[in-house]
Amino acid sequence: MLALVLLILVLSNAQPLVCSLNGEGFALLSFKQSIKGDPGGSLNNWNYSDENPCSWNGVTCKDQRVVSVSIPKKKLSGFLSSSLGSLSELRHVNLRNNEFFGTLPVELFGVLGLQSLVLYGNSLSGSIPPQIGNLQYLQNLDLSQNSFNGSLPTTLIQCKRLRTLYLSQNNFTGSLPDGFGASLVSLENLDLSFNKFSGPIPNDMGNLSNLQGTVDLSHNSFSGSIPASLGDLPEKVYIDLTYNNLSGRIPQTGALMNRGPTAFIGNQGLCGPPLKNPCSPDTPGANSPSSYPFLPSNYPPQNTSDNDGKSGSGSGLSKTAVIVIVVGDVVGICLIGLLFSYCYSRVCPCSKRNGENGYGFEKGGGKGRRECLCFRKDESETLSENVEQYDLVPLDAQLAFDLDELLKASAFVLGKSGIGIVYKVVLEDGLTLAVRRLGEGGSQRFKEFQTEVEAIGKLRHPNIVTLRAYYWSVDEKLLIYDFIPNGNLATAIHGRAGMTSFTPLPWFVRLKIMKGVAKGLVYLHEYSPKKYVHGDLKPSNILLGPNMEPKISDFGLGRLANIAGGSPTLQSSRMASSEKPHQRQKSNVSSEVTAFSSVANMGSYYQAPEALKVVKPSQKWDVYSYGVILLEMITGRTPVVEVGTSEMGLVNWIQLCIEEKKPLGDVLDPFLADDADKEEEIIAVLKIAMACIQSSPERRPSMRHISDALERLAVSSIE
């Protein structure tokens, strides 16, 4: 009897628990049962004891209805349960970078309000069900890096609101559906690369006027000619057609004009500019004047017959034609480089940590320096209608922190510029990082950003700041670097307004810094994968490590900010020390004296003269900037020198001093007076600096020669 009573009590107590969970909760628990592996315990708080699943990890609700299931990068393995199709208010699904296998459940495509489906980086297979055409509100579809196969269903073109379509690195076959370009006119991002698509490129793809970034059709089996209608795409779009089976002449219209050969390589049948193989006379349209707008009107020359009746014209391009093509390419590159948009960033007050409005770094630091870096939690209210939110992406396998730790950290503002705000961030375990906030909004070009930032993240050199991770979301773009503790070279040379004490750098430390910066630039110029150019070198972005070793920072920053939604110019991002030469002699200078405009204008003095005329940076730009920095370290002067009541650039001032044969003592930094025994070394470095600031780029030495020359100087004092 006692056992019966206990059983009744247990059942009576368990019944409310079982019945308390709503239907959507049961659907998600069914999905959980289809998951065979959850090594991180991501779904541990999914259980029957809750009334609804709105508090579960990865689940977001609105009005107590599930609108988002987002569980990326948790190593979940299993198949996708059809129970997801019973979440009638579901809008966003993000299961990227897990280990799901099997096919897509047809029931999922019965959720008619679905807007975003991101399954990137799994092991899913099978074809896309034709029921995808039911998703009239679908805006973001990312199935890349899986094993999907079959052809695209013709019903895909019914998803007329689709803005992002990423299908790269699968096994899709067949041709693109008829009406692909005419129907999907809202597309902004398209990547079909590394598949087995075949057939012709649709003629109507030129209707996709909203495309941006890179349209990637590479590494497929597309055949036939390149439709001239592709030229109707926006001119800022880069069209990648590499490694297909395309043939015929390359149309020279619109977005296809002024492209380099890298967009067309791997297609043996293509001919005409910008490729080196000319079209034969019998190639359709090859002799049409509209086919070669860069060539003179009499090219190719009319065929003339000799006595044997054979053609007398040559088979290759004439020198004039080659020159004209090259000039056309240069003009095209210049036009592309001028397409900048406005970049802005903002600082917002943080809501309470773990609050419903967002997460943010806690305030910290001294008076007037406390600010908060805010960005929103991955909730449906903040999910973009067309772009998926992404987590913290590590670029270092030894990364010892995650997004949650970063969000809970204290942040101190280090500085602001035309390219966002820089924070010193201290994690709970004491690890210190530097975080640059690129801002929010703008064009959502994640794939381009990812490619660029991961390339930068691979750079490893003792004299270059290491990029450890990045964060991309609709609202925020963050770059996470190692924190370098001893400030920047500008402050080390000139001090800072308001500093109560200033210890000038001795010569042997300055020489050590010069050598380190040179080595870092040699690595960028000669040993980095793309032989990079910094393009914006100045003392404020040369940071100093614990032993005063220099580390070049802000490399590639302008490019990343442009992709992230702004369009900072080199001029807007150039910041250097704003103190006048006399300010560091006074201890009572207020820290409020500095004007931002003077700081911004200071940066232009590091630019090579040709930078005002040529859009594409060259390595000789960096050499010139490096020369100005050497002069600054030798003379102790800022890039703008006061001469009586007027001002002149440091380069012009040093040239004037040489012309007037002023003694070395008048040129040197007074703080180097104690290093008189190093006069020979100082003069040698001055000669190197003068070679770097030659007005003609061709006359400037390479960074390799500069570094070798510095290494030949005595190193005993440095060691």
C-alpha positions in Angstrom: 0.0 0.0 0.0 2.8 2.4 0.9 4.5 1.7 -2.4 1.3 2.4 -4.3 0.9 5.8 -2.5 4.5 6.8 -3.3 3.9 5.9 -7.0 0.8 8.0 -7.1 2.7 10.9 -5.5 5.5 10.6 -8.0 3.2 10.5 -11.0 1.1 13.4 -9.7 4.3 15.5 -9.3 5.8 14.5 -12.6 2.6 15.2 -14.7 2.8 19.0 -14.4 6.5 18.9 -15.3 5.8 16.9 -18.4 2.8 18.9 -19.4 4.3 22.3 -18.6 6.5 22.4 -21.8 4.8 23.8 -24.8 4.7 22.3 -28.3 7.6 24.3 -29.7 9.7 23.0 -26.8 8.8 19.4 -27.6 9.7 20.1 -31.2 13.2 21.3 -30.2 13.7 18.4 -27.9 12.9 16.1 -30.8 15.6 18.0 -32.7 18.0 17.5 -29.8 17.3 13.7 -29.9 18.5 13.7 -33.5 21.9 15.1 -32.4 24.3 12.2 -31.6 27.2 14.4 -30.4 27.4 17.5 -28.3 30.9 17.6 -26.9 30.6 21.1 -25.5 27.2 20.5 -23.8 25.6 23.3 -25.8 22.1 21.8 -25.3 22.4 20.8 -21.7 19.8 23.3 -20.5 17.2 22.0 -23.1 14.9 20.0 -20.9 11.2 19.3 -20.0 11.1 21.4 -16.8 10.6 24.8 -18.6 7.3 26.2 -19.7 8.8 27.2 -23.0 12.2 27.0 -24.7 12.9 30.8 -24.8 15.7 30.6 -22.2 17.5 27.7 -23.9 20.9 28.1 -25.4 20.8 29.3 -29.0 17.0 29.9 -28.9 15.5 33.3 -29.4 11.8 34.0 -28.9 9.5 36.9 -29.7 6.1 37.0 -28.0 7.0 33.6 -26.5 7.3 32.1 -30.0 10.6 30.7 -31.3 11.9 32.9 -34.1 15.6 31.9 -34.2 17.7 28.8 -33.6 21.4 29.7 -33.7 24.0 27.1 -32.6 27.1 27.7 -34.7 30.5 26.2 -34.2 29.6 23.7 -31.4 30.8 20.5 -33.0 27.2 19.2 -33.0 26.9 15.9 -35.0 23.7 14.3 -36.2 21.0 14.9 -38.7 18.5 17.7 -39.1 15.2 16.7 -37.6 12.0 17.3 -39.5 10.6 18.7 -36.2 12.1 22.1 -37.0 9.4 22.4 -39.6 6.8 22.6 -36.8 8.2 26.0 -35.6 5.7 28.1 -37.5 7.2 31.4 -36.5 10.8 30.5 -37.2 12.7 33.2 -39.1 16.4 32.4 -38.7 18.3 29.1 -38.6 22.1 29.2 -38.1 23.9 25.8 -37.6 27.1 26.7 -39.5 30.4 25.0 -38.8 29.1 21.9 -37.1 29.1 18.2 -38.2 25.5 17.7 -39.3 25.1 15.0 -42.0 22.2 13.7 -44.1 19.7 15.6 -46.2 17.6 18.7 -45.8 14.2 17.9 -44.2 11.5 18.8 -46.6 9.4 19.9 -43.6 11.8 22.8 -43.0 10.7 24.4 -46.2 7.1 24.5 -45.0 8.1 27.3 -42.5 6.8 30.0 -44.9 8.3 32.9 -42.9 11.9 31.6 -43.0 14.2 34.5 -43.8 17.7 33.1 -43.2 19.1 29.5 -43.5 22.8 29.2 -42.8 24.2 25.7 -42.8 27.7 26.6 -44.0 30.5 24.2 -43.1 28.7 20.9 -42.3 28.6 17.5 -44.1 25.1 17.7 -45.5 24.3 16.0 -48.8 21.5 15.4 -51.2 19.8 17.9 -53.3 17.9 21.1 -52.5 14.2 20.2 -52.3 11.9 21.9 -54.9 9.8 23.0 -51.9 12.4 25.8 -51.4 10.2 27.8 -53.7 7.7 28.1 -50.9 10.0 30.4 -49.0 8.8 33.7 -50.4 10.5 35.6 -47.6 13.9 33.9 -47.8 16.7 36.4 -48.0 19.9 34.6 -46.9 20.8 31.1 -48.0 24.3 29.8 -47.2 24.8 26.1 -47.9 28.5 26.4 -48.8 31.2 23.9 -47.7 28.9 20.8 -47.7 28.4 17.9 -50.0 25.1 18.9 -51.7 24.6 17.6 -55.2 22.1 17.6 -58.0 21.0 20.6 -60.0 19.4 23.7 -58.5 15.6 23.4 -58.5 13.8 25.6 -60.9 11.6 26.8 -58.0 14.6 28.6 -56.6 13.8 31.6 -58.8 10.5 32.0 -56.8 12.6 33.3 -53.8 12.5 36.8 -55.2 13.6 38.4 -51.9 16.8 36.4 -51.9 19.8 38.7 -51.2 22.6 36.4 -50.3 23.2 33.1 -52.1 26.3 31.2 -51.1 26.6 27.6 -52.6 30.4 27.3 -53.0 32.4 24.1 -52.4 29.6 21.6 -53.0 28.9 19.1 -55.8 26.1 20.9 -57.6 25.7 20.0 -61.3 23.6 21.1 -64.2 22.8 24.6 -65.5 21.4 27.5 -63.6 17.6 27.7 -63.7 16.0 29.6 -66.5 15.1 33.1 -65.4 17.9 33.0 -62.7 18.9 36.6 -63.4 15.5 38.0 -64.4 13.9 36.7 -61.2 16.5 37.1 -58.4 17.0 40.8 -58.9 17.4 41.4 -55.2 20.6 39.4 -55.0 23.5 41.3 -53.4 25.9 38.5 -52.8 26.5 35.5 -55.1 29.1 32.7 -54.8 28.7 29.6 -56.8 32.4 28.7 -56.9 33.9 25.2 -56.7 31.0 23.2 -57.9 30.2 21.3 -61.2 27.8 23.7 -62.7 27.7 23.4 -66.5 26.0 24.9 -69.5 26.0 28.6 -70.5 26.1 31.5 -68.1 22.5 32.9 -68.3 22.1 35.9 -70.5 19.8 37.5 -68.0 22.5 37.7 -65.2 23.1 41.3 -66.2 19.7 42.1 -64.5 21.3 41.5 -61.1 21.9 45.2 -60.6 22.1 45.0 -56.8 25.2 42.7 -56.7 28.2 43.9 -54.9 31.7 42.7 -54.0 32.8 39.6 -55.9 30.4 37.6 -58.1 32.2 34.2 -58.0 31.5 31.7 -60.7 35.0 30.2 -60.7 36.0 26.5 -60.7 32.9 25.2 -62.4 32.3 23.8 -65.9 30.3 26.7 -67.4 30.7 26.7 -71.2 30.0 28.8 -74.2 30.8 32.5 -74.5 30.7 35.1 -71.8 27.4 36.9 -72.3 27.9 40.6 -73.0 25.1 41.3 -70.6 27.4 40.6 -67.7 28.8 44.1 -68.5 25.5 45.5 -67.2 26.4 44.5 -63.7 27.5 47.4 -61.4 31.0 48.5 -62.5 32.3 48.1 -58.9 31.5 44.4 -59.0 34.4 42.0 -59.5 33.4 39.0 -61.7 35.5 35.9 -61.2 35.1 33.5 -64.1 38.4 31.6 -63.6 38.7 27.9 -64.4 35.7 27.1 -66.4 35.2 26.0 -70.0 34.3 29.3 -71.5 35.3 30.2 -75.0 35.2 33.1 -77.5 36.2 36.7 -77.2 35.9 38.5 -73.9 33.3 41.3 -74.2 34.7 44.7 -73.4 31.6 46.3 -71.9 30.7 47.8 -68.6 31.7 45.7 -65.6 33.9 43.5 -67.9 36.0 46.4 -69.0 39.4 47.2 -67.5 39.7 43.9 -65.7 43.0 42.2 -65.4 43.6 38.7 -66.8 43.2 37.1 -63.4 39.4 37.2 -63.7 39.5 35.0 -66.9 42.5 32.5 -66.5 41.8 28.8 -66.7 39.5 29.1 -69.7 41.5 27.8 -72.7 39.0 29.0 -75.3 38.9 32.6 -74.3 40.7 35.2 -76.3 41.2 38.9 -76.6 42.2 41.5 -74.0 43.1 41.4 -71.2 44.5 38.0 -72.1 47.6 37.7 -74.2 46.2 35.3 -76.8 44.5 37.4 -79.5 41.3 36.2 -81.2 41.6 34.7 -84.6 39.9 36.5 -87.5 37.1 34.0 -87.7 36.2 34.4 -84.0 32.7 35.8 -84.0 32.8 39.5 -83.3 36.6 39.6 -83.0 37.0 42.3 -85.7 34.1 44.3 -84.5 35.3 47.8 -83.3 33.1 47.4 -80.2 35.0 44.3 -79.2 38.3 46.2 -78.6 37.5 49.7 -77.5 41.1 50.3 -76.3 42.6 49.5 -79.7 43.1 52.0 -82.5 40.5 52.1 -85.2 42.8 50.5 -87.8 43.5 47.4 -85.5 43.6 44.6 -86.5 45.0 45.7 -89.9 43.0 44.7 -93.0 44.3 41.5 -94.5 46.4 42.0 -97.6 47.4 39.2 -99.9 50.9 38.7 -101.2 51.8 37.0 -104.5 50.9 33.6 -103.1 47.6 34.8 -101.9 48.5 34.3 -98.2 47.6 36.8 -95.5 50.3 39.3 -94.8 49.1 40.4 -91.4 50.9 39.3 -88.2 49.3 37.0 -85.7 50.2 38.9 -82.5 49.2 42.2 -80.9 51.2 45.2 -82.1 53.3 47.2 -79.6 50.9 50.1 -79.9 48.0 47.8 -79.0 49.8 46.5 -76.0 50.6 50.0 -74.8 47.0 51.1 -75.3 45.7 48.0 -73.4 48.1 48.7 -70.5 47.0 52.4 -70.3 43.4 51.3 -70.3 44.1 48.9 -67.4 45.7 51.7 -65.4 42.8 54.0 -66.1 40.4 51.3 -65.0 42.3 50.6 -61.8 42.3 54.4 -61.0 38.5 54.6 -61.5 37.9 51.7 -59.3 40.1 53.1 -56.6 38.1 56.3 -56.5 34.9 54.5 -55.5 34.8 55.3 -51.8 31.8 55.7 -49.5 31.5 57.4 -46.1 32.7 55.6 -43.0 31.3 56.5 -39.6 31.5 54.9 -36.1 29.8 55.6 -32.9 30.2 55.0 -29.2 27.0 53.9 -27.3 26.2 53.4 -23.7 26.1 49.8 -22.6 23.0 48.2 -21.3 23.3 45.9 -18.3 25.4 42.9 -18.9 23.2 39.9 -19.8 20.3 42.4 -20.3 17.8 42.1 -23.0 19.1 44.9 -25.2 22.7 43.9 -25.7 26.1 43.0 -24.4 29.1 45.2 -24.1 32.5 45.8 -22.5 32.4 47.1 -19.0 33.6 50.6 -18.4 37.0 51.2 -16.9 39.9 53.5 -16.8 40.7 57.0 -15.7 38.5 60.0 -15.7 37.5 61.1 -19.2 38.8 57.9 -20.7 36.0 55.5 -19.8 33.9 54.4 -22.8 31.9 51.4 -23.7 32.1 49.2 -26.7 28.6 48.0 -27.4 27.2 45.5 -29.8 24.0 43.5 -29.8 23.4 39.9 -28.7 22.3 37.4 -31.4 18.6 37.9 -31.0 15.9 38.1 -33.6 15.2 41.7 -32.9 18.7 42.6 -34.0 19.2 40.0 -36.8 19.5 41.7 -40.1 16.9 40.9 -42.7 19.6 40.0 -45.1 22.9 39.2 -43.4 23.7 36.6 -40.9 25.5 37.4 -37.6 28.8 35.8 -37.0 30.7 34.9 -33.9 34.3 35.6 -32.8 36.5 34.0 -35.5 40.0 33.0 -34.2 43.0 33.4 -36.5 45.4 31.8 -34.1 45.0 28.1 -33.1 46.3 29.0 -29.6 43.5 31.6 -29.0 42.8 31.4 -25.3 39.5 33.3 -25.0 36.1 33.2 -26.6 33.3 35.7 -27.3 31.7 35.5 -23.9 35.0 36.3 -22.2 35.6 39.2 -24.5 32.1 40.7 -23.9 32.6 40.6 -20.1 36.0 42.3 -20.2 36.7 45.9 -19.1 37.6 48.3 -21.9 39.6 51.5 -21.9 39.6 53.8 -24.9 43.2 54.2 -26.3 42.4 56.5 -29.2 40.1 57.4 -32.0 40.8 58.1 -35.7 39.0 58.2 -39.0 38.9 54.4 -38.8 37.1 53.7 -35.6 38.0 53.5 -31.9 40.7 51.5 -30.3 40.2 49.9 -26.9 42.5 48.3 -24.4 40.6 45.3 -23.2 41.5 43.3 -20.1 39.9 39.9 -19.7 39.0 38.4 -16.4 42.2 36.2 -16.4 44.4 39.3 -16.9 45.0 38.8 -20.7 45.2 42.2 -22.3 44.2 42.8 -25.9 43.7 45.7 -28.3 40.3 45.8 -30.0 39.6 48.1 -32.9 36.0 48.8 -33.6 35.4 49.5 -37.3 31.8 50.6 -36.8 28.5 49.4 -37.9 26.2 49.4 -41.0 27.2 49.8 -44.6 27.5 47.2 -47.2 27.6 43.6 -45.9 30.5 42.0 -47.7 31.4 39.3 -45.2 33.1 37.0 -47.7 35.4 39.7 -48.9 36.1 40.8 -45.4 36.8 37.2 -44.3 39.3 36.7 -47.2 41.2 39.9 -46.5 41.3 39.6 -42.7 42.4 36.0 -42.8 45.2 36.8 -45.2 46.4 39.5 -42.7 46.0 37.1 -39.8 48.5 34.8 -41.4 51.3 37.4 -41.3 53.7 36.5 -38.5 56.8 38.6 -37.9 58.4 40.0 -34.7 58.0 43.5 -36.0 54.4 43.3 -37.1 51.4 43.4 -34.7 49.6 40.1 -34.8 45.9 40.0 -35.6 44.5 37.3 -33.4 40.8 37.2 -34.2 37.9 39.2 -35.6 34.2 39.6 -35.1 31.7 40.4 -37.8 28.0 41.0 -37.2 25.4 43.3 -38.6 26.0 45.9 -35.9 29.7 45.6 -35.2 33.0 44.7 -36.9 35.9 44.2 -34.5 39.6 43.4 -35.0 41.4 41.8 -32.0 45.2 42.3 -31.8 47.9 41.6 -29.3 48.2 44.6 -26.9 51.5 46.3 -27.2 52.3 48.0 -23.8 54.8 50.8 -24.5 52.6 53.1 -26.6 53.6 54.3 -30.0 56.8 55.9 -31.5 55.2 59.3 -31.9 54.8 59.6 -28.2 58.2 58.1 -27.5 59.9 60.7 -29.7 57.9 63.8 -28.8 56.1 63.1 -25.6 52.5 63.9 -25.2 50.7 67.1 -24.2 50.1 67.0 -20.5 52.8 64.6 -19.6 54.5 65.6 -16.3 57.7 63.9 -17.3 59.3 62.8 -20.5 62.3 60.5 -21.0 63.8 60.9 -24.5 65.0 57.8 -26.3 68.8 57.3 -26.4 70.4 56.8 -29.8 70.9 53.1 -29.5 67.2 52.5 -28.8 66.3 54.7 -31.8 68.6 52.7 -34.0 67.1 49.5 -32.7 63.6 50.8 -33.6 64.8 51.9 -37.1 66.2 48.5 -37.8 63.1 46.7 -36.6 60.7 48.8 -38.7 62.9 48.2 -41.7 62.8 44.4 -41.1 59.0 44.5 -40.8 58.7 46.4 -44.1 61.0 44.0 -45.8 58.8 41.1 -44.7 55.7 42.9 -46.0 57.3 43.8 -49.3 59.1 40.6 -50.1 58.0 37.7 -48.0 54.3 38.1 -47.4 52.0 36.1 -49.7 51.0 39.1 -51.8 54.1 41.3 -51.4 51.9 43.8 -49.5 52.3 47.6 -49.2 51.4 49.2 -45.9 50.5 52.5 -47.5 50.0 54.5 -44.3 53.2 54.2 -42.3 53.8 56.8 -39.6 55.1 56.9 -36.0 51.6 56.7 -34.5 51.1 53.2 -35.9 54.6 51.9 -34.9 54.0 50.4 -31.5 56.7 49.6 -28.9 56.9 46.3 -27.1 58.1 45.5 -23.6 61.8 45.8 -24.7 61.1 48.8 -27.0 61.0 46.5 -30.0 58.9 48.1 -32.8 55.8 46.5 -34.1 54.1 47.9 -37.2 50.3 48.2 -36.8 47.2 49.2 -38.8 48.4 47.2 -41.8 45.4 46.7 -44.3 43.1 48.7 -42.0 41.8 51.1 -44.7 40.9 48.2 -46.9 39.1 46.3 -44.1 37.2 49.4 -43.1 36.1 50.0 -46.7 34.8 46.4 -47.0 33.1 46.6 -43.6 30.9 49.5 -44.8 32.9 52.7 -44.6 35.4 54.2 -47.1 38.2 55.8 -45.1 40.9 57.4 -47.2 44.5 57.3 -46.4 44.3 60.9 -45.5 41.5 60.5 -43.0 43.2 57.7 -41.2 46.6 59.3 -40.9 47.3 60.4 -37.4 50.6 61.5 -35.9 51.7 63.4 -32.8 50.1 66.7 -32.7 52.5 68.6 -30.5 54.5 71.5 -31.8 58.2 71.2 -31.3 58.2 73.5 -28.3 55.4 71.7 -26.5 57.5 68.9 -25.2 59.8 71.4 -23.5 57.0 72.6 -21.3 55.6 70.6 -18.4 52.5 72.7 -17.9 50.9 72.2 -21.3 47.2 71.2 -21.0 46.1 67.9 -22.4 43.1 69.7 -23.9 45.2 71.9 -26.3 45.4 69.4 -29.1 43.0 69.9 -32.0 41.9 66.9 -34.1 42.2 68.9 -37.3 45.9 69.5 -36.7 46.4 65.8 -36.0 44.7 64.7 -39.2 46.6 67.2 -41.3 49.9 66.1 -39.8 49.6 62.7 -41.5 49.8 64.1 -45.0 53.5 65.0 -44.5 54.3 61.2 -44.5 52.8 60.8 -47.9 55.0 60.3 -50.9 54.6 63.2 -53.5 53.1 60.8 -56.1 50.4 59.6 -53.6 48.4 62.6 -54.6 48.4 61.5 -58.2 48.4 57.7 -58.2 45.6 55.7 -56.5 47.3 52.4 -56.2 50.0 52.4 -53.4 53.4 51.2 -54.2 56.2 49.9 -52.0 58.1 53.1 -52.7 55.4 55.0 -50.8 56.4 53.1 -47.7 60.1 53.9 -48.4 59.3 57.6 -48.5 57.2 57.4 -45.3 60.0 55.5 -43.6 62.5 58.2 -44.6 60.4 60.9 -43.0 60.2 58.8 -39.8 64.0 58.5 -39.8 64.3 62.3 -40.1 61.9 62.6 -37.2 63.9 60.3 -35.0 67.2 62.1 -35.9 66.0 65.7 -35.5 63.3 65.3 -32.8 61.1 67.5 -35.0 57.5 66.7 -35.9 56.6 66.5 -39.6 55.7 70.2 -39.5 58.6 72.5 -38.4 58.1 76.0 -37.2 60.5 78.5 -38.8 59.9 81.9 -37.3 56.3 82.7 -37.7 55.7 80.2 -40.6 55.7 76.5 -40.9 57.2 74.0 -43.4 57.3 70.3 -43.8 60.2 68.4 -42.2 61.4 67.2 -45.6 61.7 70.7 -46.9 63.3 71.9 -43.7 66.0 69.3 -43.7 66.7 70.1 -47.4 67.0 73.8 -46.6 69.4 73.0 -43.7 71.6 71.1 -46.1 71.5 73.8 -48.7 72.5 76.4 -46.1 75.2 74.1 -44.8 74.0 74.3 -41.2 76.1 72.4 -38.7 74.9 68.9 -37.6 74.3 70.2 -34.1 71.5 72.5 -35.5 69.8 69.6 -37.1 70.1 66.9 -34.4 67.6 66.4 -31.6 69.1 68.2 -28.6 68.4 65.1 -26.5 71.0 63.3 -28.6 73.8 65.6 -27.3 75.0 62.9 -25.0 75.5 60.5 -28.0 78.1 62.7 -29.6 80.3 59.6 -30.0 77.7 58.2 -32.3 78.0 61.0 -34.8 79.3 58.8 -37.6 76.3 56.4 -37.2 73.8 59.3 -37.1 75.2 60.8 -40.3 75.0 57.4 -42.0 71.3 57.1 -41.1 70.7 60.7 -42.2 72.1 59.8 -45.6 69.8 56.8 -45.8 66.8 59.0 -44.9 67.8 61.5 -47.6 67.8 58.6 -50.2 64.4 57.5 -49.0 62.8 61.0 -49.5 63.8 61.4 -53.1 61.0 62.9 -55.1 61.3 60.3 -57.8 60.2 56.9 -56.7 62.6 55.2 -59.0 65.6 56.8 -57.2 64.5 55.6 -53.8 66.2 52.4 -52.5 64.3 49.2 -51.7 63.6 48.4 -48.1 65.9 45.4 -48.5 68.8 47.7 -49.3 67.9 50.0 -46.5 67.7 47.2 -44.0 71.1 45.8 -45.1 72.7 49.2 -44.8 71.4 49.7 -41.3 72.6 46.2 -40.3 76.1 47.1 -41.4 76.2 49.8 -38.7 77.7 49.0 -35.4 75.4 46.8 -33.3 77.5 46.2 -30.2 75.7 49.0 -28.3 72.3 47.8 -29.4 72.9 44.2 -28.2 
